[in-house]
Amino acid sequence: MTDTDYPRDWVADVLASDGGVVHLRPIMPSDADALVEFHNGLSERTRYLRYFGPTPTLPPREVVRMTTVDYRNRVALLAMLGDEIVAMGLYEGLAADDKPESAEVAFVVADHHQGRGLGPILLEHLAGVAAENGFTRFEAEVLSENPNMVAVFRDAGYQVSRAFDGSTVHVEFLIDPSEALTSVRNARERASEARSIANLLSPQSVAVIGASTDPKKVGNVLLANIIAAGFTGPVFPVNGPAPVDDETTVVESPSVSPFAAPVRKRIRDPRPAPPSVRGIRAYPTVRDIPDPVDLAVVAVPAAGMDDVLSDCLAKGVRTLVVVSAGFGESGEEGWESERRLAQRVRAHGMRLVGPNALGVANNSADIALNATLAPRVPGAGRVGFFCQSGALGIAILDTAAHRQLGLSTFVSAGNRADVSGNDVLQYWDTDESTDVVLLYLESFGNPRKFGRIARRVSTSKPIVAIKSGRGAMTPVRASRTREAGRDDAIAQMVLGQAGVIQVETITELFDCGTILAYQPLPAGPRTAIIGNSSVIAALAAATARSSGLDVVATVDLGPAVSQPDLSEAVAVAMADDGVDAVMVVFVPPVAVDADDYAHGLMEAVRPADGGTVPDKPVVTTFLAVEGVPDGLSRPGPDGMPVRGSIPSYSTPERAAKALAHAWKYASWRARPVAEIPTIEGTVAEDARSFVREAMADGARDLTAVESAHLLKHYGIDVVEFREVRTMQQASAAARELGFPVAVKATSSSWVGRLDREGARLDLPDATAVLTAFTELKALTGDEMLHVQKMAPKGLGTSISVSDNESFGPLLSFGLSGRLFDALGDRGYRAIPLTETDARELIAEPQAAMLLAGGPVDDPVDTDRLVDLILRISALVDEVPEVREVRCDPVLASVDGVALLGAQIHVGPVPTLADTGPRRLS
């Protein structure tokens, strides 16, 4: 066994509970010395609890046994911080004949890293590896005086059974995924990722590396912005002798580790570093700073990054924000430099924002951080903003400031080599200072995970997302051979499933964000439009109706309306129980004081209880101002608008669309909380065993008989059929099934044809069956045909599951037939589905109206159709080796559904960042 033989897909970067990164990998024979050093560094108490005795040193035989593993029956994983082992987990299969699927598990964590949640992380990843190798149960022997170890198993979500035997406790538990286990994993992931972003956005000290004395340099601008914002902690400019790039030589590291970076030797610029930058003492390197440094903002050329990184690693910096360009955006060589940068950062426990980032900001008075290149940052508010592009981010921040849209925090992730929108979303979910989330997305690193997180966040905080172009909802560096428009349509359905408000332009993003930030959500679509211009009111009404609002009243007060009359009309609408939202389209009469009208409008919307936030949302086109006019603002302590301020839009169409977005989100959020249903009559464990046996020789398509057998485990019946190869078998099968029957081709080129040439239907007797068999044999050349019992007449539908590159397994629904497939008239939802998801899915295609029947046809039994969809969803979710499913046709009628055929492909679960043990992308 060599150091390069271990399974690479077991390598993972994970987050500890304190937000720091830990690198996991399988053990290698070359780790022997490091393992001995790790053991020697353990306290006597830790050694005693792990080995049930003092064990001051590891015997050489034990060292060999632990470092020489087969990666199947015996597996050991190391948690690394740099070159140091900080924790180790091991499982070993039990040799007992009565427990062939059980393995004994144990792990130990270095004393100074205990309390960081490394035990549960090792357990989670060991369980994933063990399940991959066919084990289903873990056992462990734990000292009775070590209750923390038993708590690790229990708190991980496993159903633990314990047996006491004097001084020890015998623990057993199944490692197969369960709802409780997944919930615990997601909660741990949420807490650790939120903590890592909190470390980024709430540093106690900041170093600016590359803090030039030249006001035109990036480093000087960064330092100036941090100072101007009034950052509450110490700021350390770093401007040491720069490396002379022309004299740089690169020597490849001889290490076999895949995370080793080239060793660079540089000749330093002999010019001395300046004693200060902007009046603050400067340091040659981060190492020279006498105090701790939490955040380093880096503005040096990409060529000098290795030296900077080494200094930060030695100093113990927790997070880097790299604004420097010249990485992945510059080509393959830059991409390789970026990958190496991210690996080195993570290997030493840090997190990275960028490279090529605009920076980060936190408007909390306790932090007051503006570590960005933006010349103008909005004041404090309750909106979190994430984007990627630096140049665009500057324009976005300037627009937000112009509109008086206050931000809580801002992150520009640049190339997203590490920190992504998913991480920041986890933080905003737990941040009490953020009520609304705005996202400008150019691409997704892990859209499936985004959908999972967004679905949870959207239940309490609105998320507004804009995509920057067609195909933007696909993974970074993904193949663009697929049709981008179809991918975007799928993304819109899946993200809509998660409650994300999707907009098309930056203007619409801010329009929507403003109403969500300052006004309550509407309780319904009923909208009253009040104004002094019939033309503007008509435009507003037309847009409102086309956007899904119900215009219940349009009040034209005339161009010369007085302030009291306007206020009274608005107050009447606010008090009307038949109105859910009010839109005021107002152009002040000539030569009047607009402030009076603004004051009157604010008083008219004031709640009866004297509060400051209206009972229903109000939007206006007051003076055609964008944002929040001074007269319609309820200023907070710092002068920024707070909730209860009335947003204004330059056109009535924009006001109506923003209000419509708020209503659509409110209706999504008001739905009853839908849980993933527990499907009755399923045998998941038997299904898993069947699939694993079917995959003995690798991935493959199941036969029609095997597919029907697998579906049976989830209570799904295929209309009874027989496989036949001769006329005698066809005749016998037809008599056994009972007439009438169908004889059908089995090859893909003949199944599902619009002209139905691949099938002979409603065959009443043996003679007709023999004739059909002979004709189809000659026509198709298929060696095997199917004889199937005729199903009741119904509307042909199609249910499929495919492995989408972006979102993992997606379930789609549409009408059956190649015509509908060619038109792309299908709905899509991410697995697993709730009942609400399933009902919305079958209503998604344009042809779904046929499900309701008509003058001749009865409506289909949609309840049975939904039940079938949920069973297929559960199968793919609980047996992830089921990679593709196609149930076509499914005949839906008033009496139920009949599945005529299914094709299923099984294979190893691909390495997706959101399946199995949690890890960083």
SULGISUL-V333150 format. One record per backbone hydrogen bond with DSSP energy under -0.5 kcal/mol. NH is the residue of the N-H (numbers start at 1). CO is the residue of the C=O. E is the energy in kcal/mol with one decimal. If there is no record, write none. Layout:
{{NH;CO;E} {NH;CO;E}}
This chain:
{{5;2;-1.4} {10;7;-1.4} {11;8;-1.5} {12;24;-2.3} {14;12;-0.5} {14;22;-3.0} {16;20;-3.1} {17;116;-3.0} {19;16;-2.0} {21;349;-1.1} {22;14;-3.0} {23;80;-2.3} {24;12;-3.7} {24;22;-0.5} {25;78;-1.7} {27;76;-2.4} {31;28;-2.2} {32;29;-1.4} {35;31;-2.7} {36;32;-2.2} {37;33;-2.3} {38;34;-2.5} {39;35;-2.5} {40;36;-2.6} {41;37;-1.3} {42;39;-1.4} {47;43;-2.4} {48;44;-2.4} {49;45;-2.3} {50;46;-1.8} {51;47;-3.0} {52;48;-1.8} {59;57;-0.5} {62;59;-0.6} {63;59;-2.1} {64;60;-2.3} {65;61;-2.2} {66;62;-2.3} {67;63;-1.7} {68;64;-1.7} {69;67;-0.8} {70;74;-0.6} {71;74;-1.5} {72;74;-0.5} {75;91;-2.2} {77;89;-2.7} {78;25;-3.2} {79;87;-2.9} {80;23;-3.5} {80;78;-0.6} {81;84;-2.6} {82;347;-3.7} {84;81;-1.8} {86;79;-3.2} {86;84;-0.5} {87;79;-1.2} {88;108;-2.5} {89;77;-2.5} {90;106;-3.1} {91;75;-2.5} {92;104;-2.2} {93;73;-3.0} {94;102;-2.3} {99;96;-1.3} {100;97;-0.6} {102;99;-1.5} {103;137;-1.8} {104;92;-2.9} {105;139;-2.8} {106;90;-2.3} {108;88;-2.5} {110;86;-2.8} {113;110;-2.0} {114;110;-0.5} {114;111;-1.2} {116;113;-1.1} {121;117;-1.3} {122;118;-2.6} {123;119;-2.5} {124;120;-2.5} {125;121;-2.2} {126;122;-2.7} {127;123;-2.5} {128;124;-1.7} {129;125;-2.1} {130;126;-2.9} {131;127;-2.6} {132;128;-1.7} {133;129;-1.5} {134;131;-1.5} {135;130;-2.6} {136;101;-2.4} {137;101;-1.7} {138;173;-2.7} {139;103;-2.4} {140;171;-2.1} {142;140;-0.5} {142;169;-2.6} {144;167;-3.1} {146;143;-2.1} {149;146;-1.2} {150;146;-0.9} {151;147;-2.2} {152;148;-1.5} {153;149;-1.4} {154;150;-2.2} {155;151;-3.3} {156;152;-1.0} {157;154;-1.7} {158;153;-1.2} {160;158;-1.1} {161;172;-2.6} {163;170;-2.0} {165;168;-2.8} {167;165;-0.7} {168;165;-1.4} {169;142;-3.4} {170;163;-3.4} {171;140;-2.9} {171;169;-0.6} {172;161;-2.1} {173;138;-2.0} {175;136;-2.3} {176;136;-0.6} {182;178;-2.7} {183;179;-2.2} {184;180;-2.2} {185;181;-2.5} {186;182;-2.6} {187;183;-2.2} {188;184;-2.5} {189;185;-2.7} {190;186;-2.7} {191;187;-2.4} {192;188;-2.4} {193;189;-2.6} {194;190;-2.3} {195;191;-2.1} {196;192;-2.1} {197;193;-1.8} {198;194;-2.1} {199;195;-2.2} {200;196;-1.2} {201;197;-2.8} {202;198;-1.8} {203;200;-0.5} {206;234;-2.1} {207;295;-2.7} {208;236;-2.0} {209;207;-0.7} {209;297;-2.5} {210;208;-0.6} {210;238;-2.9} {211;208;-0.8} {211;238;-1.7} {212;210;-1.8} {215;213;-0.6} {217;214;-2.2} {221;217;-1.9} {222;218;-2.5} {223;219;-1.9} {224;220;-2.5} {225;221;-2.5} {226;222;-2.1} {227;223;-2.3} {228;224;-2.8} {229;225;-1.8} {230;226;-0.6} {230;227;-1.1} {231;226;-1.6} {232;367;-2.0} {234;204;-0.7} {236;206;-2.7} {237;235;-0.6} {237;281;-0.6} {238;208;-2.8} {239;237;-0.5} {239;283;-1.9} {240;284;-0.8} {244;267;-2.3} {245;243;-1.0} {247;244;-1.5} {248;245;-1.7} {249;265;-1.7} {251;263;-2.1} {260;257;-1.5} {263;251;-2.0} {264;262;-0.6} {265;249;-1.7} {266;264;-0.5} {268;266;-0.6} {269;242;-2.5} {277;280;-2.5} {280;277;-1.8} {282;275;-2.0} {283;237;-1.9} {288;285;-0.9} {289;286;-1.5} {294;205;-0.6} {295;205;-1.8} {296;319;-2.4} {297;207;-3.0} {297;295;-0.5} {298;296;-0.6} {298;321;-3.2} {299;209;-2.8} {304;301;-1.6} {305;302;-1.6} {308;304;-1.4} {309;305;-2.8} {310;306;-2.3} {311;307;-2.1} {312;308;-2.4} {313;309;-2.6} {314;310;-2.2} {315;311;-1.9} {316;312;-1.4} {317;312;-2.1} {318;294;-1.2} {319;294;-1.9} {320;351;-2.6} {321;296;-2.7} {322;320;-0.5} {322;353;-2.9} {323;298;-2.3} {323;321;-0.7} {324;298;-0.8} {330;327;-2.6} {331;328;-1.0} {335;331;-2.5} {336;332;-2.3} {337;333;-1.9} {338;334;-2.4} {339;335;-2.5} {340;336;-2.3} {341;337;-2.3} {342;338;-2.5} {343;339;-2.2} {344;340;-2.4} {345;341;-2.4} {346;342;-2.5} {347;343;-2.6} {348;344;-1.0} {348;345;-0.6} {349;346;-2.3} {350;345;-2.3} {351;318;-1.4} {353;320;-3.0} {354;352;-0.5} {354;413;-0.7} {355;322;-0.6} {356;324;-2.0} {357;322;-1.7} {359;412;-0.8} {360;371;-1.4} {361;410;-2.4} {362;369;-2.8} {363;408;-2.6} {367;364;-1.7} {368;364;-2.8} {369;362;-2.3} {370;368;-0.5} {371;360;-2.0} {372;370;-0.8} {373;358;-1.3} {381;407;-1.5} {382;406;-0.5} {383;406;-0.7} {384;436;-3.0} {385;409;-2.0} {386;438;-2.2} {387;411;-2.1} {393;389;-1.4} {394;390;-1.7} {395;391;-1.3} {396;392;-2.5} {397;393;-2.7} {398;394;-2.1} {399;395;-2.3} {400;396;-2.5} {401;397;-2.3} {402;398;-2.3} {403;399;-2.0} {404;401;-1.2} {405;400;-2.6} {406;404;-0.9} {407;379;-2.3} {408;383;-2.6} {409;383;-0.6} {410;361;-2.5} {411;385;-2.2} {412;359;-2.3} {413;387;-2.2} {413;411;-0.6} {414;388;-1.2} {415;355;-2.8} {416;413;-2.3} {417;354;-2.2} {418;354;-0.5} {419;352;-2.5} {424;420;-1.7} {425;421;-2.4} {426;422;-1.9} {427;423;-1.6} {428;424;-2.7} {429;425;-1.9} {430;426;-0.8} {430;427;-1.0} {431;427;-1.0} {432;430;-0.6} {434;431;-1.4} {435;382;-3.1} {436;382;-1.7} {437;462;-2.4} {438;384;-3.0} {439;464;-2.7} {440;386;-2.6} {441;439;-0.6} {441;466;-2.8} {442;440;-0.5} {444;474;-1.7} {448;806;-1.3} {450;446;-2.0} {451;447;-2.7} {452;448;-1.8} {453;449;-2.7} {454;450;-3.3} {455;451;-1.9} {456;452;-1.1} {457;453;-2.6} {458;454;-2.9} {459;455;-0.5} {459;456;-0.9} {460;457;-2.0} {461;457;-2.8} {462;435;-0.6} {464;437;-2.8} {465;463;-0.5} {465;501;-3.1} {466;439;-2.2} {467;503;-0.8} {468;441;-1.7} {471;484;-0.6} {472;469;-1.8} {474;471;-1.2} {476;444;-1.0} {478;475;-1.8} {487;483;-1.7} {488;484;-2.5} {489;485;-2.1} {490;486;-2.4} {491;487;-2.7} {492;488;-2.6} {493;489;-1.8} {494;490;-2.7} {495;491;-3.1} {496;492;-1.9} {497;493;-1.8} {498;494;-0.9} {499;496;-1.6} {500;495;-2.2} {501;463;-2.9} {502;500;-0.6} {503;465;-2.4} {509;505;-1.9} {510;506;-2.3} {511;507;-2.4} {512;508;-2.5} {513;509;-2.5} {514;510;-2.3} {515;511;-1.4} {516;512;-1.9} {517;513;-1.9} {518;514;-1.8} {519;515;-2.3} {527;550;-3.1} {528;581;-2.5} {529;553;-2.9} {530;528;-0.6} {530;583;-2.9} {531;555;-2.4} {532;585;-1.2} {537;533;-2.4} {538;534;-2.0} {539;535;-2.1} {540;536;-2.3} {541;537;-2.5} {542;538;-2.4} {543;539;-2.2} {544;540;-2.5} {545;541;-2.5} {546;542;-2.1} {547;543;-1.3} {548;545;-1.4} {549;544;-2.8} {550;525;-2.2} {551;549;-0.7} {552;527;-1.9} {552;550;-0.9} {553;527;-1.2} {555;529;-3.2} {556;554;-0.6} {557;531;-3.4} {557;555;-0.7} {561;558;-1.3} {566;562;-2.2} {567;563;-2.4} {568;564;-2.5} {569;565;-2.2} {570;566;-2.2} {571;567;-2.6} {572;568;-2.4} {573;569;-1.8} {574;570;-2.4} {575;571;-1.6} {576;572;-0.7} {576;573;-0.6} {577;575;-0.5} {579;576;-1.7} {580;526;-2.8} {581;526;-1.5} {582;617;-2.4} {583;528;-2.8} {584;619;-2.9} {585;530;-2.4} {585;583;-0.7} {586;584;-0.7} {592;589;-0.8} {594;592;-0.9} {596;593;-1.0} {597;593;-1.0} {598;594;-2.3} {599;595;-2.8} {600;596;-2.5} {601;597;-2.5} {602;598;-2.2} {603;599;-2.0} {604;600;-2.1} {605;601;-1.3} {606;603;-0.8} {610;607;-1.8} {614;612;-0.5} {617;580;-0.5} {619;582;-2.0} {620;647;-1.5} {621;584;-1.8} {623;586;-1.0} {624;621;-1.9} {625;622;-2.1} {627;648;-1.8} {628;403;-0.6} {629;627;-0.5} {632;629;-1.0} {633;630;-1.3} {635;633;-0.8} {636;640;-3.0} {639;636;-1.8} {642;634;-2.1} {644;518;-2.7} {644;645;-0.5} {645;642;-1.8} {646;632;-2.5} {647;618;-0.5} {647;645;-0.6} {648;627;-3.6} {649;620;-1.8} {655;651;-1.6} {656;652;-2.5} {657;653;-2.3} {658;654;-2.2} {659;655;-2.0} {660;656;-2.3} {661;657;-2.4} {662;658;-1.9} {663;659;-2.0} {664;660;-2.6} {665;661;-2.3} {666;662;-2.4} {667;663;-2.7} {668;664;-1.9} {669;665;-2.8} {670;666;-1.8} {671;667;-0.5} {671;668;-0.9} {675;673;-0.6} {677;675;-0.5} {679;677;-0.7} {682;679;-0.7} {683;713;-2.0} {687;683;-2.0} {688;684;-2.6} {689;685;-2.3} {690;686;-2.4} {691;687;-2.4} {692;688;-2.6} {693;689;-2.2} {694;690;-2.1} {695;691;-1.5} {696;693;-1.5} {698;695;-2.2} {700;906;-2.1} {702;904;-2.9} {707;703;-3.0} {708;704;-2.1} {709;705;-2.1} {710;706;-2.6} {711;707;-2.4} {712;708;-1.5} {713;709;-0.8} {713;710;-1.2} {714;711;-1.6} {715;712;-1.8} {716;711;-2.1} {717;715;-0.6} {719;899;-3.1} {722;787;-2.2} {724;785;-2.8} {730;726;-2.1} {731;727;-2.6} {732;728;-2.4} {733;729;-2.5} {734;730;-2.2} {735;731;-2.0} {736;732;-2.1} {737;733;-2.5} {738;734;-2.2} {740;763;-0.6} {741;763;-1.6} {742;788;-2.8} {743;760;-2.2} {744;786;-2.8} {745;758;-3.2} {750;747;-1.8} {751;747;-1.4} {753;750;-1.0} {756;753;-1.2} {759;756;-1.4} {760;743;-2.6} {763;741;-3.0} {764;762;-0.6} {769;765;-1.7} {770;766;-2.5} {771;767;-2.2} {772;768;-2.5} {773;769;-2.7} {774;770;-2.3} {775;771;-2.4} {776;772;-2.7} {777;773;-2.3} {778;774;-2.0} {779;775;-2.4} {780;776;-2.9} {781;776;-0.6} {781;777;-1.7} {785;724;-2.7} {786;744;-2.4} {787;722;-2.3} {788;742;-2.7} {788;786;-0.5} {789;720;-2.2} {790;740;-1.8} {795;892;-3.0} {797;890;-2.1} {798;814;-3.1} {799;887;-2.2} {800;812;-2.2} {801;885;-2.9} {802;810;-2.0} {804;802;-1.1} {804;808;-2.6} {808;804;-1.9} {810;802;-2.7} {811;829;-2.7} {812;800;-3.0} {813;827;-1.8} {814;798;-1.8} {815;825;-0.5} {816;796;-2.2} {818;752;-0.7} {821;817;-1.8} {822;818;-2.8} {823;819;-1.9} {824;820;-0.8} {824;821;-0.7} {825;820;-1.8} {826;824;-2.0} {827;813;-2.6} {829;811;-2.0} {831;809;-1.7} {835;675;-0.5} {838;834;-2.2} {839;835;-2.3} {840;836;-2.4} {841;837;-2.3} {842;838;-1.9} {843;839;-0.7} {844;841;-1.5} {845;841;-0.6} {848;845;-1.6} {849;846;-0.8} {850;847;-2.0} {851;848;-1.9} {852;849;-1.2} {853;850;-1.5} {854;857;-2.6} {860;851;-2.5} {861;893;-2.6} {862;860;-1.5} {865;861;-1.5} {866;862;-2.8} {867;863;-2.2} {868;864;-2.0} {869;865;-2.1} {870;866;-2.4} {871;867;-1.9} {872;868;-2.2} {873;869;-2.5} {874;870;-2.3} {875;871;-2.1} {876;872;-2.1} {877;873;-2.2} {878;874;-2.6} {879;875;-2.1} {882;879;-2.4} {883;881;-1.1} {883;905;-1.8} {884;905;-1.8} {885;801;-2.1} {886;903;-2.1} {887;799;-3.2} {888;886;-0.7} {888;901;-1.2} {889;797;-0.5} {890;797;-2.9} {891;889;-0.6} {891;898;-2.8} {892;795;-2.6} {892;890;-0.7} {893;896;-3.0} {896;893;-1.3} {898;891;-1.8} {899;717;-0.7} {900;889;-2.4} {900;898;-0.6} {901;889;-0.5} {903;886;-2.2} {905;884;-2.3} {906;700;-2.6} {907;881;-2.4} {912;910;-1.7} {915;912;-1.6} {919;913;-0.5} {920;13;-3.3}}
